[in-house]
Amino acid sequence: MSNGLKWESIFQDDVVASAILDRLLHYCYPFFIQGKSFRMKNFDKK
């Protein structure tokens, strides 16, 4: 799962970044939403 963000650049260590993300995502259920964002529906009209 990659969104283009380099977590090791934020935490300065890839082992620490992996450990933190592992703790945060351990009980999560990832899901992906397709389609246009509701928040962005008026963005193009400006």
Protein Blocks (a to p, Z undefined) as FASTA:
>chain_A
ZZhiafklmnopaklmmmmmmmmmmmpccdddedjdfklmmmmmZZ
